[in-house]
Amino acid sequence: MTEYFGSIKDTADLLKKGGVVVAPTDTLYGILADALNPRAVERVYRIKGRTPSKPVIVLIPSTDFLDKFGVKPSRKESTLLNRKGITVVIELPRSVSDRFRYLHRGTGSIAFRIPENTELIQLMEATDIPLVAPSANPEGMPPAVDVDSAFEYFGNAIDGYVRGKTVVEAVPSTIVKIKGDRPEIIREGSISAEEIEKILKKI
């Protein structure tokens, strides 16, 4: 049965059970699920109608969570992640790549972000769960700006909805990959390429 929650913290038990929840993130409303639960992630793909070959971004509360994916970030990768709000694409070791194919979809790398959202960080720390959180809309449709528009899209296919502020004209996160010793901007969003360069120069 679909429920409406007053706080994102109330979604913890649902996520632990493999549930799927719509909630506000640091950018848009997202479809949240346990990133370490392949069935939950596949369910998000089905609900959203997401292109099967398209990887998802994984939200983490701190770089310590990268251990769950067998990833040892470089100093520059850690610096960008700890800035919060920046999505960093990191290559997976070959030893774990197959295990996380349901996330990277054959690319061999995962895009991680520490969100600029205190409640999301607290939720992940309390549950010990990293999250996938693609935007709350069927692929090709405009992103949901609030819970009601998300419900119009998905109805009872989603296990729970978290009410939050209406989101209008949200800017997506900047996506960066460190190649060699230089940052490659895959998508320029909320943080400019110039700002990325400034952050890395301080190391």
Secondary structure, 3 states (H helix, E strand, C coil): CCEEECCHHHHHHHHHCCCCEEEECCCCEEEEEECCCHHHHHHHHHHHCCCCCCCCEEECCCHHHHHHHCCCCCHHHHHHHHCCCEEEEEECCHHHHHHHHHHHCCCCEEEEECCCCHHHHHHHHHHCCCEECCECCCCCCCCCCCHHHHHHHHHHHCCEEECCCCCCCCCCCEEEEEECCEEEEEECCCCCHHHHHHHHHCC
